[in-house]
Amino acid sequence: MDVSSRAGWITSSRSGPDNEFCVEVRMSVSVGVRDTKNRAGGALSVRTADWATFVAAAKDGRYDLSV
């Protein structure tokens, strides 16, 4: 997975005004996740099924922090 290119990477819609909380994802054979501020720093690659499970859990609020 080419982590240095911007091609195919989608920036989070909740990245904040200066991208301070930003991650990008790239859907391919697997799903890549990287930090927008450090694109050359590498990417986490996960299976699409595992990504779908994570997204469903996040939407369900399972990772929400109690403040």
N, CA, C and O atoms as CSV, one atom per row, in Angstrom:
chain,resi,resn,atom,element,x,y,z
A,1,MET,N,N,0.843,-1.170,0.000
A,1,MET,CA,C,0.000,0.000,0.000
A,1,MET,C,C,0.890,1.237,0.000
A,1,MET,O,O,1.769,1.383,0.850
A,2,ASP,N,N,0.655,2.115,-0.954
A,2,ASP,CA,C,1.459,3.337,-1.075
A,2,ASP,C,C,0.975,4.359,-0.057
A,2,ASP,O,O,-0.082,4.962,-0.245
A,3,VAL,N,N,1.725,4.562,1.010
A,3,VAL,CA,C,1.302,5.492,2.059
A,3,VAL,C,C,1.742,6.917,1.798
A,3,VAL,O,O,1.238,7.834,2.446
A,4,SER,N,N,2.664,7.140,0.873
A,4,SER,CA,C,3.150,8.491,0.631
A,4,SER,C,C,2.249,9.267,-0.328
A,4,SER,O,O,2.251,10.498,-0.308
A,5,SER,N,N,1.494,8.583,-1.151
A,5,SER,CA,C,0.610,9.228,-2.111
A,5,SER,C,C,-0.682,9.670,-1.439
A,5,SER,O,O,-1.077,9.098,-0.423
A,6,ARG,N,N,-1.339,10.674,-1.990
A,6,ARG,CA,C,-2.654,11.103,-1.508
A,6,ARG,C,C,-3.766,10.390,-2.264
A,6,ARG,O,O,-4.927,10.461,-1.861
A,7,ALA,N,N,-3.429,9.701,-3.356
A,7,ALA,CA,C,-4.428,9.055,-4.203
A,7,ALA,C,C,-5.187,7.973,-3.437
A,7,ALA,O,O,-4.592,7.072,-2.845
A,8,GLY,N,N,-6.497,8.083,-3.465
A,8,GLY,CA,C,-7.331,7.050,-2.866
A,8,GLY,C,C,-7.581,7.190,-1.382
A,8,GLY,O,O,-8.435,6.484,-0.845
A,9,TRP,N,N,-6.882,8.062,-0.704
A,9,TRP,CA,C,-7.055,8.242,0.740
A,9,TRP,C,C,-8.201,9.217,1.002
A,9,TRP,O,O,-8.309,10.244,0.333
A,10,ILE,N,N,-9.049,8.900,1.967
A,10,ILE,CA,C,-10.197,9.715,2.339
A,10,ILE,C,C,-9.929,10.315,3.710
A,10,ILE,O,O,-9.611,9.595,4.656
A,11,THR,N,N,-10.056,11.636,3.819
A,11,THR,CA,C,-9.829,12.331,5.086
A,11,THR,C,C,-11.102,12.314,5.920
A,11,THR,O,O,-12.201,12.475,5.390
A,12,SER,N,N,-10.952,12.121,7.203
A,12,SER,CA,C,-12.081,12.118,8.122
A,12,SER,C,C,-12.851,13.429,8.065
A,12,SER,O,O,-12.255,14.502,7.980
A,13,SER,N,N,-14.167,13.341,8.112
A,13,SER,CA,C,-14.993,14.554,8.121
A,13,SER,C,C,-14.981,15.230,9.484
A,13,SER,O,O,-15.498,16.339,9.618
A,14,ARG,N,N,-14.411,14.601,10.485
A,14,ARG,CA,C,-14.346,15.161,11.835
A,14,ARG,C,C,-12.907,15.465,12.233
A,14,ARG,O,O,-12.503,15.249,13.376
A,15,SER,N,N,-12.155,15.962,11.282
A,15,SER,CA,C,-10.730,16.152,11.506
A,15,SER,C,C,-10.376,17.407,12.288
A,15,SER,O,O,-9.234,17.553,12.723
A,16,GLY,N,N,-11.317,18.309,12.475
A,16,GLY,CA,C,-11.016,19.557,13.165
A,16,GLY,C,C,-10.537,20.608,12.176
A,16,GLY,O,O,-10.177,20.281,11.045
A,17,PRO,N,N,-10.531,21.865,12.595
A,17,PRO,CA,C,-10.196,22.954,11.671
A,17,PRO,C,C,-8.767,22.908,11.136
A,17,PRO,O,O,-8.521,23.370,10.022
A,18,ASP,N,N,-7.839,22.373,11.884
A,18,ASP,CA,C,-6.441,22.314,11.453
A,18,ASP,C,C,-5.955,20.884,11.271
A,18,ASP,O,O,-4.752,20.627,11.307
A,19,ASN,N,N,-6.891,19.944,11.075
A,19,ASN,CA,C,-6.574,18.518,10.934
A,19,ASN,C,C,-5.841,17.951,12.145
A,19,ASN,O,O,-5.093,16.982,12.019
A,20,GLU,N,N,-6.051,18.546,13.313
A,20,GLU,CA,C,-5.320,18.077,14.495
A,20,GLU,C,C,-5.809,16.718,14.997
A,20,GLU,O,O,-5.096,16.050,15.746
A,21,PHE,N,N,-6.988,16.307,14.604
A,21,PHE,CA,C,-7.534,15.018,15.038
A,21,PHE,C,C,-7.764,14.089,13.855
A,21,PHE,O,O,-8.643,13.229,13.904
A,22,CYS,N,N,-6.992,14.254,12.805
A,22,CYS,CA,C,-7.333,13.650,11.534
A,22,CYS,C,C,-6.644,12.313,11.257
A,22,CYS,O,O,-5.447,12.131,11.481
A,23,VAL,N,N,-7.454,11.404,10.764
A,23,VAL,CA,C,-6.946,10.169,10.186
A,23,VAL,C,C,-7.506,10.069,8.776
A,23,VAL,O,O,-8.515,10.690,8.441
A,24,GLU,N,N,-6.839,9.286,7.972
A,24,GLU,CA,C,-7.308,9.020,6.616
A,24,GLU,C,C,-7.446,7.521,6.447
A,24,GLU,O,O,-6.713,6.747,7.064
A,25,VAL,N,N,-8.376,7.117,5.620
A,25,VAL,CA,C,-8.545,5.699,5.306
A,25,VAL,C,C,-8.484,5.512,3.798
A,25,VAL,O,O,-8.780,6.417,3.018
A,26,ARG,N,N,-8.094,4.316,3.426
A,26,ARG,CA,C,-8.045,3.949,2.008
A,26,ARG,C,C,-8.596,2.544,1.868
A,26,ARG,O,O,-8.075,1.589,2.444
A,27,MET,N,N,-9.653,2.441,1.096
A,27,MET,CA,C,-10.282,1.149,0.872
A,27,MET,C,C,-9.636,0.488,-0.335
A,27,MET,O,O,-9.540,1.084,-1.408
A,28,SER,N,N,-9.201,-0.736,-0.149
A,28,SER,CA,C,-8.565,-1.505,-1.205
A,28,SER,C,C,-8.867,-2.967,-0.912
A,28,SER,O,O,-9.952,-3.284,-0.424
A,29,VAL,N,N,-7.946,-3.847,-1.196
A,29,VAL,CA,C,-8.105,-5.249,-0.806
A,29,VAL,C,C,-8.190,-5.330,0.714
A,29,VAL,O,O,-8.915,-6.158,1.266
A,30,SER,N,N,-7.438,-4.456,1.379
A,30,SER,CA,C,-7.540,-4.273,2.822
A,30,SER,C,C,-7.835,-2.790,3.055
A,30,SER,O,O,-7.933,-2.017,2.103
A,31,VAL,N,N,-7.975,-2.405,4.301
A,31,VAL,CA,C,-8.231,-1.000,4.632
A,31,VAL,C,C,-6.981,-0.427,5.286
A,31,VAL,O,O,-6.462,-0.992,6.248
A,32,GLY,N,N,-6.503,0.689,4.765
A,32,GLY,CA,C,-5.353,1.370,5.346
A,32,GLY,C,C,-5.821,2.543,6.183
A,32,GLY,O,O,-6.772,3.233,5.813
A,33,VAL,N,N,-5.163,2.775,7.305
A,33,VAL,CA,C,-5.464,3.902,8.186
A,33,VAL,C,C,-4.145,4.589,8.489
A,33,VAL,O,O,-3.171,3.936,8.864
A,34,ARG,N,N,-4.110,5.928,8.324
A,34,ARG,CA,C,-2.871,6.661,8.601
A,34,ARG,C,C,-3.193,8.032,9.196
A,34,ARG,O,O,-4.320,8.518,9.116
A,35,ASP,N,N,-2.186,8.626,9.785
A,35,ASP,CA,C,-2.279,9.957,10.376
A,35,ASP,C,C,-2.038,10.999,9.282
A,35,ASP,O,O,-1.014,10.955,8.601
A,36,THR,N,N,-2.969,11.927,9.111
A,36,THR,CA,C,-2.829,12.947,8.079
A,36,THR,C,C,-1.596,13.813,8.292
A,36,THR,O,O,-0.974,14.247,7.322
A,37,LYS,N,N,-1.237,14.068,9.534
A,37,LYS,CA,C,-0.086,14.927,9.827
A,37,LYS,C,C,1.244,14.232,9.543
A,37,LYS,O,O,2.282,14.888,9.458
A,38,ASN,N,N,1.216,12.909,9.396
A,38,ASN,CA,C,2.450,12.159,9.175
A,38,ASN,C,C,2.200,11.075,8.129
A,38,ASN,O,O,2.308,9.882,8.415
A,39,ARG,N,N,1.869,11.499,6.930
A,39,ARG,CA,C,1.502,10.552,5.870
A,39,ARG,C,C,2.621,9.574,5.541
A,39,ARG,O,O,2.355,8.422,5.201
A,40,ALA,N,N,3.858,10.016,5.638
A,40,ALA,CA,C,4.985,9.140,5.315
A,40,ALA,C,C,5.327,8.208,6.469
A,40,ALA,O,O,6.206,7.358,6.329
A,41,GLY,N,N,4.658,8.347,7.595
A,41,GLY,CA,C,4.959,7.561,8.779
A,41,GLY,C,C,4.428,6.144,8.759
A,41,GLY,O,O,4.613,5.397,9.719
A,42,GLY,N,N,3.769,5.766,7.674
A,42,GLY,CA,C,3.258,4.407,7.581
A,42,GLY,C,C,1.760,4.363,7.799
A,42,GLY,O,O,1.137,5.371,8.133
A,43,ALA,N,N,1.198,3.201,7.608
A,43,ALA,CA,C,-0.244,3.020,7.749
A,43,ALA,C,C,-0.520,1.679,8.401
A,43,ALA,O,O,0.223,0.712,8.230
A,44,LEU,N,N,-1.592,1.650,9.139
A,44,LEU,CA,C,-2.094,0.409,9.698
A,44,LEU,C,C,-2.961,-0.234,8.623
A,44,LEU,O,O,-3.809,0.438,8.037
A,45,SER,N,N,-2.768,-1.501,8.357
A,45,SER,CA,C,-3.556,-2.209,7.362
A,45,SER,C,C,-4.372,-3.283,8.062
A,45,SER,O,O,-3.824,-4.123,8.776
A,46,VAL,N,N,-5.692,-3.254,7.854
A,46,VAL,CA,C,-6.582,-4.235,8.485
A,46,VAL,C,C,-7.474,-4.874,7.429
A,46,VAL,O,O,-7.726,-4.289,6.376
A,47,ARG,N,N,-7.942,-6.067,7.721
A,47,ARG,CA,C,-8.858,-6.749,6.813
A,47,ARG,C,C,-10.177,-5.987,6.752
A,47,ARG,O,O,-10.592,-5.379,7.739
A,48,THR,N,N,-10.833,-6.017,5.603
A,48,THR,CA,C,-12.082,-5.273,5.441
A,48,THR,C,C,-13.152,-5.723,6.437
A,48,THR,O,O,-13.924,-4.895,6.922
A,49,ALA,N,N,-13.210,-7.006,6.746
A,49,ALA,CA,C,-14.202,-7.494,7.715
A,49,ALA,C,C,-13.933,-6.916,9.103
A,49,ALA,O,O,-14.868,-6.552,9.815
A,50,ASP,N,N,-12.662,-6.831,9.489
A,50,ASP,CA,C,-12.317,-6.257,10.792
A,50,ASP,C,C,-12.641,-4.763,10.832
A,50,ASP,O,O,-13.098,-4.255,11.855
A,51,TRP,N,N,-12.405,-4.056,9.715
A,51,TRP,CA,C,-12.741,-2.635,9.636
A,51,TRP,C,C,-14.252,-2.442,9.788
A,51,TRP,O,O,-14.695,-1.547,10.508
A,52,ALA,N,N,-15.031,-3.269,9.119
A,52,ALA,CA,C,-16.491,-3.169,9.205
A,52,ALA,C,C,-16.970,-3.391,10.642
A,52,ALA,O,O,-17.889,-2.713,11.101
A,53,THR,N,N,-16.355,-4.330,11.345
A,53,THR,CA,C,-16.703,-4.581,12.743
A,53,THR,C,C,-16.361,-3.371,13.611
A,53,THR,O,O,-17.150,-2.976,14.470
A,54,PHE,N,N,-15.189,-2.786,13.386
A,54,PHE,CA,C,-14.776,-1.592,14.131
A,54,PHE,C,C,-15.724,-0.420,13.877
A,54,PHE,O,O,-16.146,0.250,14.820
A,55,VAL,N,N,-16.059,-0.168,12.618
A,55,VAL,CA,C,-16.940,0.955,12.279
A,55,VAL,C,C,-18.318,0.759,12.908
A,55,VAL,O,O,-18.891,1.708,13.444
A,56,ALA,N,N,-18.850,-0.446,12.852
A,56,ALA,CA,C,-20.155,-0.715,13.458
A,56,ALA,C,C,-20.121,-0.472,14.961
A,56,ALA,O,O,-21.063,0.092,15.518
A,57,ALA,N,N,-19.050,-0.890,15.620
A,57,ALA,CA,C,-18.915,-0.682,17.066
A,57,ALA,C,C,-18.783,0.804,17.398
A,57,ALA,O,O,-19.341,1.273,18.390
A,58,ALA,N,N,-18.046,1.540,16.570
A,58,ALA,CA,C,-17.896,2.987,16.797
A,58,ALA,C,C,-19.238,3.690,16.629
A,58,ALA,O,O,-19.586,4.558,17.430
A,59,LYS,N,N,-19.983,3.329,15.609
A,59,LYS,CA,C,-21.304,3.929,15.391
A,59,LYS,C,C,-22.262,3.600,16.524
A,59,LYS,O,O,-23.154,4.385,16.847
A,60,ASP,N,N,-22.070,2.432,17.123
A,60,ASP,CA,C,-22.915,1.988,18.242
A,60,ASP,C,C,-22.521,2.659,19.559
A,60,ASP,O,O,-23.220,2.511,20.562
A,61,GLY,N,N,-21.399,3.402,19.562
A,61,GLY,CA,C,-20.969,4.112,20.763
A,61,GLY,C,C,-20.111,3.298,21.714
A,61,GLY,O,O,-19.888,3.716,22.851
A,62,ARG,N,N,-19.631,2.161,21.280
A,62,ARG,CA,C,-18.853,1.300,22.183
A,62,ARG,C,C,-17.487,1.870,22.550
A,62,ARG,O,O,-16.862,1.412,23.507
A,63,TYR,N,N,-17.023,2.861,21.800
A,63,TYR,CA,C,-15.724,3.458,22.108
A,63,TYR,C,C,-15.852,4.868,22.675
A,63,TYR,O,O,-14.846,5.549,22.873
A,64,ASP,N,N,-17.077,5.309,22.938
A,64,ASP,CA,C,-17.273,6.648,23.494
A,64,ASP,C,C,-16.658,6.734,24.885
A,64,ASP,O,O,-16.754,5.800,25.681
A,65,LEU,N,N,-16.033,7.854,25.160
A,65,LEU,CA,C,-15.404,8.080,26.458
A,65,LEU,C,C,-16.374,8.789,27.399
A,65,LEU,O,O,-17.099,9.697,26.990
A,66,SER,N,N,-16.381,8.379,28.625
A,66,SER,CA,C,-17.162,9.089,29.636
A,66,SER,C,C,-16.312,10.231,30.153
A,66,SER,O,O,-15.196,10.020,30.628
A,67,VAL,N,N,-16.835,11.425,30.063
A,67,VAL,CA,C,-16.070,12.598,30.499
A,67,VAL,C,C,-16.716,13.217,31.702
A,67,VAL,O,O,-16.221,14.218,32.221
